[in-house]
């Protein structure tokens, strides 16, 4: 597995974990505290940043291949 492919898998797995963290915080957690809400907001921010970084990385590596 190339470093590029590993990076894509790692970013995808991280995005999935941030999505799960967000869903757990807002939908699955029995406790509705400030900490739980903060974890959910952090999950949303992390998911958005990971998706933006993944898009940036894919565009950058496609330009390098050509």
PDB file of N, CA, C and O in Angstrom, chain B, residues numbered from 101:
ATOM      1  N   UNK B 101       0.858  -1.165   0.000  1.00  0.00           N
ATOM      2  CA  UNK B 101       0.000   0.000   0.000  1.00  0.00           C
ATOM      3  C   UNK B 101       0.909   1.235   0.000  1.00  0.00           C
ATOM      4  O   UNK B 101       1.814   1.361   0.825  1.00  0.00           O
ATOM      5  N   UNK B 102       0.646   2.125  -0.932  1.00  0.00           N
ATOM      6  CA  UNK B 102       1.458   3.331  -1.029  1.00  0.00           C
ATOM      7  C   UNK B 102       1.135   4.292   0.111  1.00  0.00           C
ATOM      8  O   UNK B 102       0.114   4.161   0.786  1.00  0.00           O
ATOM      9  N   UNK B 103       2.007   5.237   0.303  1.00  0.00           N
ATOM     10  CA  UNK B 103       1.801   6.235   1.346  1.00  0.00           C
ATOM     11  C   UNK B 103       0.550   7.059   1.059  1.00  0.00           C
ATOM     12  O   UNK B 103      -0.172   7.436   1.982  1.00  0.00           O
ATOM     13  N   UNK B 104       0.291   7.340  -0.222  1.00  0.00           N
ATOM     14  CA  UNK B 104      -0.908   8.094  -0.607  1.00  0.00           C
ATOM     15  C   UNK B 104      -2.167   7.320  -0.227  1.00  0.00           C
ATOM     16  O   UNK B 104      -3.089   7.887   0.359  1.00  0.00           O
ATOM     17  N   UNK B 105      -2.212   6.044  -0.552  1.00  0.00           N
ATOM     18  CA  UNK B 105      -3.390   5.231  -0.229  1.00  0.00           C
ATOM     19  C   UNK B 105      -3.579   5.090   1.282  1.00  0.00           C
ATOM     20  O   UNK B 105      -4.705   5.148   1.776  1.00  0.00           O
ATOM     21  N   UNK B 106      -2.488   4.905   2.009  1.00  0.00           N
ATOM     22  CA  UNK B 106      -2.585   4.835   3.467  1.00  0.00           C
ATOM     23  C   UNK B 106      -3.140   6.138   4.026  1.00  0.00           C
ATOM     24  O   UNK B 106      -3.966   6.126   4.939  1.00  0.00           O
ATOM     25  N   UNK B 107      -2.691   7.247   3.485  1.00  0.00           N
ATOM     26  CA  UNK B 107      -3.154   8.558   3.937  1.00  0.00           C
ATOM     27  C   UNK B 107      -4.653   8.712   3.690  1.00  0.00           C
ATOM     28  O   UNK B 107      -5.372   9.232   4.543  1.00  0.00           O
ATOM     29  N   UNK B 108      -5.120   8.269   2.545  1.00  0.00           N
ATOM     30  CA  UNK B 108      -6.550   8.339   2.220  1.00  0.00           C
ATOM     31  C   UNK B 108      -7.355   7.478   3.186  1.00  0.00           C
ATOM     32  O   UNK B 108      -8.405   7.905   3.667  1.00  0.00           O
ATOM     33  N   UNK B 109      -6.876   6.277   3.473  1.00  0.00           N
ATOM     34  CA  UNK B 109      -7.562   5.389   4.417  1.00  0.00           C
ATOM     35  C   UNK B 109      -7.573   6.010   5.812  1.00  0.00           C
ATOM     36  O   UNK B 109      -8.595   5.972   6.497  1.00  0.00           O
ATOM     37  N   UNK B 110      -6.459   6.576   6.232  1.00  0.00           N
ATOM     38  CA  UNK B 110      -6.365   7.180   7.559  1.00  0.00           C
ATOM     39  C   UNK B 110      -7.301   8.380   7.696  1.00  0.00           C
ATOM     40  O   UNK B 110      -7.967   8.526   8.722  1.00  0.00           O
ATOM     41  N   UNK B 111      -7.361   9.234   6.684  1.00  0.00           N
ATOM     42  CA  UNK B 111      -8.257  10.397   6.722  1.00  0.00           C
ATOM     43  C   UNK B 111      -9.712   9.932   6.716  1.00  0.00           C
ATOM     44  O   UNK B 111     -10.546  10.512   7.411  1.00  0.00           O
ATOM     45  N   UNK B 112     -10.024   8.901   5.946  1.00  0.00           N
ATOM     46  CA  UNK B 112     -11.394   8.370   5.919  1.00  0.00           C
ATOM     47  C   UNK B 112     -11.785   7.783   7.271  1.00  0.00           C
ATOM     48  O   UNK B 112     -12.894   8.015   7.751  1.00  0.00           O
ATOM     49  N   UNK B 113     -10.888   7.029   7.880  1.00  0.00           N
ATOM     50  CA  UNK B 113     -11.176   6.447   9.194  1.00  0.00           C
ATOM     51  C   UNK B 113     -11.333   7.539  10.254  1.00  0.00           C
ATOM     52  O   UNK B 113     -12.210   7.448  11.114  1.00  0.00           O
ATOM     53  N   UNK B 114     -10.500   8.554  10.195  1.00  0.00           N
ATOM     54  CA  UNK B 114     -10.617   9.664  11.149  1.00  0.00           C
ATOM     55  C   UNK B 114     -11.934  10.401  10.971  1.00  0.00           C
ATOM     56  O   UNK B 114     -12.568  10.789  11.953  1.00  0.00           O
ATOM     57  N   UNK B 115     -12.350  10.596   9.726  1.00  0.00           N
ATOM     58  CA  UNK B 115     -13.634  11.255   9.461  1.00  0.00           C
ATOM     59  C   UNK B 115     -14.787  10.426  10.001  1.00  0.00           C
ATOM     60  O   UNK B 115     -15.732  10.968  10.574  1.00  0.00           O
ATOM     61  N   UNK B 116     -14.711   9.112   9.820  1.00  0.00           N
ATOM     62  CA  UNK B 116     -15.764   8.237  10.334  1.00  0.00           C
ATOM     63  C   UNK B 116     -15.822   8.290  11.864  1.00  0.00           C
ATOM     64  O   UNK B 116     -16.907   8.281  12.444  1.00  0.00           O
ATOM     65  N   UNK B 117     -14.672   8.345  12.507  1.00  0.00           N
ATOM     66  CA  UNK B 117     -14.650   8.438  13.969  1.00  0.00           C
ATOM     67  C   UNK B 117     -15.214   9.770  14.461  1.00  0.00           C
ATOM     68  O   UNK B 117     -15.926   9.805  15.464  1.00  0.00           O
ATOM     69  N   UNK B 118     -14.904  10.860  13.771  1.00  0.00           N
ATOM     70  CA  UNK B 118     -15.488  12.152  14.141  1.00  0.00           C
ATOM     71  C   UNK B 118     -16.998  12.136  13.945  1.00  0.00           C
ATOM     72  O   UNK B 118     -17.734  12.693  14.759  1.00  0.00           O
ATOM     73  N   UNK B 119     -17.466  11.500  12.867  1.00  0.00           N
ATOM     74  CA  UNK B 119     -18.913  11.408  12.636  1.00  0.00           C
ATOM     75  C   UNK B 119     -19.575  10.590  13.743  1.00  0.00           C
ATOM     76  O   UNK B 119     -20.635  10.971  14.239  1.00  0.00           O
ATOM     77  N   UNK B 120     -18.966   9.476  14.135  1.00  0.00           N
ATOM     78  CA  UNK B 120     -19.513   8.670  15.220  1.00  0.00           C
ATOM     79  C   UNK B 120     -19.531   9.452  16.529  1.00  0.00           C
ATOM     80  O   UNK B 120     -20.505   9.387  17.279  1.00  0.00           O
ATOM     81  N   UNK B 121     -18.460  10.189  16.806  1.00  0.00           N
ATOM     82  CA  UNK B 121     -18.390  10.994  18.024  1.00  0.00           C
ATOM     83  C   UNK B 121     -19.523  12.010  18.062  1.00  0.00           C
ATOM     84  O   UNK B 121     -20.137  12.218  19.108  1.00  0.00           O
ATOM     85  N   UNK B 122     -19.800  12.640  16.932  1.00  0.00           N
ATOM     86  CA  UNK B 122     -20.882  13.618  16.857  1.00  0.00           C
ATOM     87  C   UNK B 122     -22.233  12.955  17.064  1.00  0.00           C
ATOM     88  O   UNK B 122     -23.055  13.443  17.839  1.00  0.00           O
ATOM     89  N   UNK B 123     -22.464  11.841  16.374  1.00  0.00           N
ATOM     90  CA  UNK B 123     -23.742  11.139  16.522  1.00  0.00           C
ATOM     91  C   UNK B 123     -23.938  10.642  17.948  1.00  0.00           C
ATOM     92  O   UNK B 123     -25.031  10.754  18.504  1.00  0.00           O
ATOM     93  N   UNK B 124     -22.891  10.101  18.531  1.00  0.00           N
ATOM     94  CA  UNK B 124     -23.010   9.620  19.908  1.00  0.00           C
ATOM     95  C   UNK B 124     -23.352  10.766  20.848  1.00  0.00           C
ATOM     96  O   UNK B 124     -24.219  10.636  21.712  1.00  0.00           O
ATOM     97  N   UNK B 125     -22.670  11.881  20.674  1.00  0.00           N
ATOM     98  CA  UNK B 125     -22.852  13.008  21.583  1.00  0.00           C
ATOM     99  C   UNK B 125     -24.263  13.572  21.535  1.00  0.00           C
ATOM    100  O   UNK B 125     -24.840  13.880  22.577  1.00  0.00           O
ATOM    101  N   UNK B 126     -24.822  13.712  20.344  1.00  0.00           N
ATOM    102  CA  UNK B 126     -26.124  14.359  20.221  1.00  0.00           C
ATOM    103  C   UNK B 126     -27.305  13.390  20.246  1.00  0.00           C
ATOM    104  O   UNK B 126     -28.407  13.777  20.634  1.00  0.00           O
ATOM    105  N   UNK B 127     -27.092  12.135  19.838  1.00  0.00           N
ATOM    106  CA  UNK B 127     -28.225  11.220  19.720  1.00  0.00           C
ATOM    107  C   UNK B 127     -28.189  10.035  20.678  1.00  0.00           C
ATOM    108  O   UNK B 127     -29.237   9.620  21.174  1.00  0.00           O
ATOM    109  N   UNK B 128     -27.031   9.490  20.945  1.00  0.00           N
ATOM    110  CA  UNK B 128     -26.956   8.228  21.675  1.00  0.00           C
ATOM    111  C   UNK B 128     -26.598   8.368  23.151  1.00  0.00           C
ATOM    112  O   UNK B 128     -26.803   7.433  23.926  1.00  0.00           O
ATOM    113  N   UNK B 129     -26.072   9.505  23.545  1.00  0.00           N
ATOM    114  CA  UNK B 129     -25.659   9.681  24.937  1.00  0.00           C
ATOM    115  C   UNK B 129     -26.869   9.912  25.833  1.00  0.00           C
ATOM    116  O   UNK B 129     -27.752  10.709  25.516  1.00  0.00           O
ATOM    117  N   UNK B 130     -26.895   9.201  26.958  1.00  0.00           N
ATOM    118  CA  UNK B 130     -27.971   9.394  27.932  1.00  0.00           C
ATOM    119  C   UNK B 130     -27.790  10.690  28.710  1.00  0.00           C
ATOM    120  O   UNK B 130     -28.762  11.308  29.145  1.00  0.00           O
ATOM    121  N   UNK B 131     -26.548  11.088  28.878  1.00  0.00           N
ATOM    122  CA  UNK B 131     -26.253  12.291  29.656  1.00  0.00           C
ATOM    123  C   UNK B 131     -26.193  13.503  28.725  1.00  0.00           C
ATOM    124  O   UNK B 131     -25.470  13.482  27.729  1.00  0.00           O
ATOM    125  N   UNK B 132     -26.929  14.532  29.036  1.00  0.00           N
ATOM    126  CA  UNK B 132     -26.941  15.751  28.221  1.00  0.00           C
ATOM    127  C   UNK B 132     -26.307  16.887  29.019  1.00  0.00           C
ATOM    128  O   UNK B 132     -27.004  17.767  29.524  1.00  0.00           O
ATOM    129  N   UNK B 133     -24.998  16.860  29.127  1.00  0.00           N
ATOM    130  CA  UNK B 133     -24.292  17.872  29.907  1.00  0.00           C
ATOM    131  C   UNK B 133     -23.535  18.814  28.975  1.00  0.00           C
ATOM    132  O   UNK B 133     -23.527  18.640  27.757  1.00  0.00           O
ATOM    133  N   UNK B 134     -22.914  19.796  29.570  1.00  0.00           N
ATOM    134  CA  UNK B 134     -22.104  20.737  28.800  1.00  0.00           C
ATOM    135  C   UNK B 134     -20.919  20.026  28.159  1.00  0.00           C
ATOM    136  O   UNK B 134     -20.541  20.335  27.029  1.00  0.00           O
ATOM    137  N   UNK B 135     -20.338  19.078  28.876  1.00  0.00           N
ATOM    138  CA  UNK B 135     -19.211  18.329  28.334  1.00  0.00           C
ATOM    139  C   UNK B 135     -19.634  17.523  27.112  1.00  0.00           C
ATOM    140  O   UNK B 135     -18.916  17.499  26.112  1.00  0.00           O
ATOM    141  N   UNK B 136     -20.772  16.871  27.178  1.00  0.00           N
ATOM    142  CA  UNK B 136     -21.258  16.085  26.049  1.00  0.00           C
ATOM    143  C   UNK B 136     -21.513  16.979  24.843  1.00  0.00           C
ATOM    144  O   UNK B 136     -21.181  16.617  23.714  1.00  0.00           O
ATOM    145  N   UNK B 137     -22.098  18.141  25.082  1.00  0.00           N
ATOM    146  CA  UNK B 137     -22.345  19.085  23.989  1.00  0.00           C
ATOM    147  C   UNK B 137     -21.025  19.594  23.404  1.00  0.00           C
ATOM    148  O   UNK B 137     -20.910  19.758  22.189  1.00  0.00           O
ATOM    149  N   UNK B 138     -20.037  19.841  24.254  1.00  0.00           N
ATOM    150  CA  UNK B 138     -18.725  20.287  23.784  1.00  0.00           C
ATOM    151  C   UNK B 138     -18.058  19.210  22.940  1.00  0.00           C
ATOM    152  O   UNK B 138     -17.431  19.512  21.924  1.00  0.00           O
ATOM    153  N   UNK B 139     -18.190  17.967  23.353  1.00  0.00           N
ATOM    154  CA  UNK B 139     -17.646  16.858  22.573  1.00  0.00           C
ATOM    155  C   UNK B 139     -18.320  16.796  21.207  1.00  0.00           C
ATOM    156  O   UNK B 139     -17.652  16.565  20.199  1.00  0.00           O
ATOM    157  N   UNK B 140     -19.621  16.998  21.165  1.00  0.00           N
ATOM    158  CA  UNK B 140     -20.346  16.991  19.895  1.00  0.00           C
ATOM    159  C   UNK B 140     -19.912  18.109  18.973  1.00  0.00           C
ATOM    160  O   UNK B 140     -19.740  17.897  17.773  1.00  0.00           O
ATOM    161  N   UNK B 141     -19.734  19.290  19.520  1.00  0.00           N
ATOM    162  CA  UNK B 141     -19.291  20.426  18.705  1.00  0.00           C
ATOM    163  C   UNK B 141     -17.870  20.202  18.202  1.00  0.00           C
ATOM    164  O   UNK B 141     -17.547  20.542  17.063  1.00  0.00           O
ATOM    165  N   UNK B 142     -17.025  19.633  19.049  1.00  0.00           N
ATOM    166  CA  UNK B 142     -15.671  19.292  18.629  1.00  0.00           C
ATOM    167  C   UNK B 142     -15.698  18.247  17.518  1.00  0.00           C
ATOM    168  O   UNK B 142     -14.902  18.318  16.581  1.00  0.00           O
ATOM    169  N   UNK B 143     -16.603  17.285  17.615  1.00  0.00           N
ATOM    170  CA  UNK B 143     -16.748  16.282  16.567  1.00  0.00           C
ATOM    171  C   UNK B 143     -17.167  16.888  15.242  1.00  0.00           C
ATOM    172  O   UNK B 143     -16.662  16.493  14.191  1.00  0.00           O
ATOM    173  N   UNK B 144     -18.085  17.840  15.279  1.00  0.00           N
ATOM    174  CA  UNK B 144     -18.513  18.515  14.051  1.00  0.00           C
ATOM    175  C   UNK B 144     -17.346  19.284  13.435  1.00  0.00           C
ATOM    176  O   UNK B 144     -17.105  19.205  12.230  1.00  0.00           O
ATOM    177  N   UNK B 145     -16.624  20.029  14.277  1.00  0.00           N
ATOM    178  CA  UNK B 145     -15.476  20.794  13.781  1.00  0.00           C
ATOM    179  C   UNK B 145     -14.415  19.865  13.197  1.00  0.00           C
ATOM    180  O   UNK B 145     -13.865  20.138  12.129  1.00  0.00           O
ATOM    181  N   UNK B 146     -14.131  18.777  13.894  1.00  0.00           N
ATOM    182  CA  UNK B 146     -13.146  17.819  13.396  1.00  0.00           C
ATOM    183  C   UNK B 146     -13.570  17.183  12.091  1.00  0.00           C
ATOM    184  O   UNK B 146     -12.750  16.999  11.191  1.00  0.00           O
ATOM    185  N   UNK B 147     -14.845  16.844  11.982  1.00  0.00           N
ATOM    186  CA  UNK B 147     -15.348  16.242  10.748  1.00  0.00           C
ATOM    187  C   UNK B 147     -15.227  17.211   9.582  1.00  0.00           C
ATOM    188  O   UNK B 147     -14.788  16.826   8.498  1.00  0.00           O
ATOM    189  N   UNK B 148     -15.609  18.453   9.793  1.00  0.00           N
ATOM    190  CA  UNK B 148     -15.509  19.450   8.723  1.00  0.00           C
ATOM    191  C   UNK B 148     -14.052  19.649   8.307  1.00  0.00           C
ATOM    192  O   UNK B 148     -13.742  19.702   7.117  1.00  0.00           O
ATOM    193  N   UNK B 149     -13.164  19.759   9.290  1.00  0.00           N
ATOM    194  CA  UNK B 149     -11.749  19.957   8.974  1.00  0.00           C
ATOM    195  C   UNK B 149     -11.139  18.740   8.281  1.00  0.00           C
ATOM    196  O   UNK B 149     -10.334  18.894   7.362  1.00  0.00           O
ATOM    197  N   UNK B 150     -11.510  17.540   8.707  1.00  0.00           N
ATOM    198  CA  UNK B 150     -10.974  16.336   8.061  1.00  0.00           C
ATOM    199  C   UNK B 150     -11.460  16.213   6.622  1.00  0.00           C
ATOM    200  O   UNK B 150     -10.691  15.833   5.739  1.00  0.00           O
ATOM    201  N   UNK B 151     -12.733  16.533   6.379  1.00  0.00           N
ATOM    202  CA  UNK B 151     -13.249  16.482   5.012  1.00  0.00           C
ATOM    203  C   UNK B 151     -12.575  17.535   4.133  1.00  0.00           C
ATOM    204  O   UNK B 151     -12.266  17.271   2.971  1.00  0.00           O
ATOM    205  N   UNK B 152     -12.350  18.720   4.684  1.00  0.00           N
ATOM    206  CA  UNK B 152     -11.657  19.764   3.923  1.00  0.00           C
ATOM    207  C   UNK B 152     -10.216  19.345   3.634  1.00  0.00           C
ATOM    208  O   UNK B 152      -9.723  19.532   2.522  1.00  0.00           O
ATOM    209  N   UNK B 153      -9.547  18.782   4.628  1.00  0.00           N
ATOM    210  CA  UNK B 153      -8.172  18.335   4.426  1.00  0.00           C
ATOM    211  C   UNK B 153      -8.111  17.184   3.422  1.00  0.00           C
ATOM    212  O   UNK B 153      -7.225  17.153   2.567  1.00  0.00           O
ATOM    213  N   UNK B 154      -9.045  16.241   3.521  1.00  0.00           N
ATOM    214  CA  UNK B 154      -9.069  15.131   2.573  1.00  0.00           C
ATOM    215  C   UNK B 154      -9.260  15.606   1.145  1.00  0.00           C
ATOM    216  O   UNK B 154      -8.611  15.102   0.228  1.00  0.00           O
ATOM    217  N   UNK B 155     -10.147  16.573   0.949  1.00  0.00           N
ATOM    218  CA  UNK B 155     -10.355  17.141  -0.384  1.00  0.00           C
ATOM    219  C   UNK B 155      -9.087  17.831  -0.875  1.00  0.00           C
ATOM    220  O   UNK B 155      -8.682  17.652  -2.024  1.00  0.00           O
ATOM    221  N   UNK B 156      -8.465  18.617  -0.007  1.00  0.00           N
ATOM    222  CA  UNK B 156      -7.213  19.294  -0.359  1.00  0.00           C
ATOM    223  C   UNK B 156      -6.134  18.274  -0.733  1.00  0.00           C
ATOM    224  O   UNK B 156      -5.434  18.445  -1.731  1.00  0.00           O
ATOM    225  N   UNK B 157      -6.004  17.227   0.061  1.00  0.00           N
ATOM    226  CA  UNK B 157      -4.975  16.223  -0.186  1.00  0.00           C
ATOM    227  C   UNK B 157      -5.206  15.504  -1.510  1.00  0.00           C
ATOM    228  O   UNK B 157      -4.264  15.291  -2.273  1.00  0.00           O
ATOM    229  N   UNK B 158      -6.455  15.127  -1.789  1.00  0.00           N
ATOM    230  CA  UNK B 158      -6.740  14.440  -3.048  1.00  0.00           C
ATOM    231  C   UNK B 158      -6.433  15.324  -4.250  1.00  0.00           C
ATOM    232  O   UNK B 158      -5.854  14.856  -5.231  1.00  0.00           O
ATOM    233  N   UNK B 159      -6.809  16.585  -4.186  1.00  0.00           N
ATOM    234  CA  UNK B 159      -6.518  17.501  -5.296  1.00  0.00           C
ATOM    235  C   UNK B 159      -5.015  17.684  -5.472  1.00  0.00           C
ATOM    236  O   UNK B 159      -4.522  17.712  -6.600  1.00  0.00           O
ATOM    237  N   UNK B 160      -4.296  17.807  -4.384  1.00  0.00           N
ATOM    238  CA  UNK B 160      -2.855  18.009  -4.457  1.00  0.00           C
ATOM    239  C   UNK B 160      -2.161  16.785  -5.050  1.00  0.00           C
ATOM    240  O   UNK B 160      -1.280  16.924  -5.898  1.00  0.00           O
ATOM    241  N   UNK B 161      -2.547  15.597  -4.613  1.00  0.00           N
ATOM    242  CA  UNK B 161      -1.866  14.397  -5.103  1.00  0.00           C
ATOM    243  C   UNK B 161      -2.262  14.068  -6.535  1.00  0.00           C
ATOM    244  O   UNK B 161      -1.471  13.462  -7.259  1.00  0.00           O
ATOM    245  N   UNK B 162      -3.449  14.444  -6.960  1.00  0.00           N
ATOM    246  CA  UNK B 162      -3.812  14.236  -8.370  1.00  0.00           C
ATOM    247  C   UNK B 162      -2.955  15.109  -9.271  1.00  0.00           C
ATOM    248  O   UNK B 162      -2.547  14.674 -10.348  1.00  0.00           O
ATOM    249  N   UNK B 163      -2.674  16.342  -8.842  1.00  0.00           N
ATOM    250  CA  UNK B 163      -1.813  17.224  -9.635  1.00  0.00           C
ATOM    251  C   UNK B 163      -0.388  16.679  -9.695  1.00  0.00           C
ATOM    252  O   UNK B 163       0.295  16.850 -10.705  1.00  0.00           O
ATOM    253  N   UNK B 164       0.062  16.034  -8.639  1.00  0.00           N
ATOM    254  CA  UNK B 164       1.420  15.497  -8.624  1.00  0.00           C
ATOM    255  C   UNK B 164       1.556  14.266  -9.510  1.00  0.00           C
ATOM    256  O   UNK B 164       2.640  14.002 -10.030  1.00  0.00           O
ATOM    257  N   UNK B 165       0.475  13.507  -9.691  1.00  0.00           N
ATOM    258  CA  UNK B 165       0.533  12.300 -10.509  1.00  0.00           C
ATOM    259  C   UNK B 165       0.680  12.617 -11.987  1.00  0.00           C
ATOM    260  O   UNK B 165       1.331  11.874 -12.721  1.00  0.00           O
ATOM    261  N   UNK B 166       0.083  13.711 -12.427  1.00  0.00           N
ATOM    262  CA  UNK B 166       0.092  14.045 -13.865  1.00  0.00           C
ATOM    263  C   UNK B 166       1.351  14.708 -14.293  1.00  0.00           C
ATOM    264  O   UNK B 166       1.503  15.045 -15.467  1.00  0.00           O
TER     265      UNK B 166
END
